[in-house]
């Protein structure tokens, strides 16, 4: 179920123009089209139209609460705390949000583990390289994280300034503590 927002009334709605995820997808398609045309050395008129359309797209914005805005406006949510992260498509896999823009990057981090979630867990997250992740945290810090591999390959796991290189095999599972030491 999606979160509803209240656009200046007490009526809850779920539809708006210019949802952040839609804007990120449109930007990606336009940017990829421009890049492909450049590589092929053709379609100058199409490139000009794509660049003009990109100029008209609104930027990714930060809301009053310090998170990436999900909607075109900073609507009051009818269910504060209801979280999902479709508006972080620009962080991953699209790479439109990153360290090159520290304000957006920090807002993305705030969107993923808000202060209100000082204790909790997640499971079933999918990571690059065929990895399924489960993690739990206490007082805002990682307690442990489990990783299940679907295929062979080297994966680098990073947390708290540390890194752990895992030469995974299909079906292999490891669990790491917050110092990235194997505990299971």
WONOR-V239124 format. One record per pair of residues at least 4 apart in sequence whose ideal C-beta (glycine too) atoms are under 6 Angstrom apart, sorted by the first residue. I is the first residue (numbers start at 0). J is the second residue. Records with the same first field share a line. If there is no record, write none. Layout:
# WONOR-V239124
I = J, J
This chain:
# WONOR-V239124
1 = 13
2 = 76, 78, 81
3 = 11, 13, 77
4 = 74, 76
5 = 75, 77
6 = 74
11 = 77
15 = 70
17 = 22, 71
18 = 70
19 = 68, 69, 86
20 = 85, 86, 88
22 = 56
23 = 88, 89, 93, 95
26 = 30, 56
27 = 93
29 = 49, 52, 53
32 = 49
33 = 46, 49
36 = 42, 46
42 = 46
59 = 89
60 = 68
61 = 106
62 = 66, 68, 73
63 = 73
65 = 106, 109
66 = 106, 109, 110
67 = 86, 106, 107, 110
68 = 73
69 = 86
70 = 74
87 = 107
88 = 93
89 = 93, 95, 96
90 = 96, 107
96 = 103, 107
97 = 104
98 = 104
112 = 116
117 = 138, 139
118 = 137
120 = 135
121 = 134
122 = 133
124 = 132
126 = 130, 132
128 = 152, 154
129 = 149, 150
130 = 146, 148, 154
131 = 147
132 = 146
133 = 145
134 = 144
135 = 142, 143
136 = 140, 141, 142
137 = 142
141 = 158, 177
143 = 174, 176
144 = 175
145 = 174
146 = 173
147 = 172
148 = 167, 171
150 = 169
151 = 168, 169
152 = 167
153 = 166
154 = 165, 167
155 = 162, 164
156 = 163
157 = 162
158 = 179
161 = 179
163 = 179
167 = 171
173 = 181
174 = 182, 183
175 = 179
176 = 180, 182
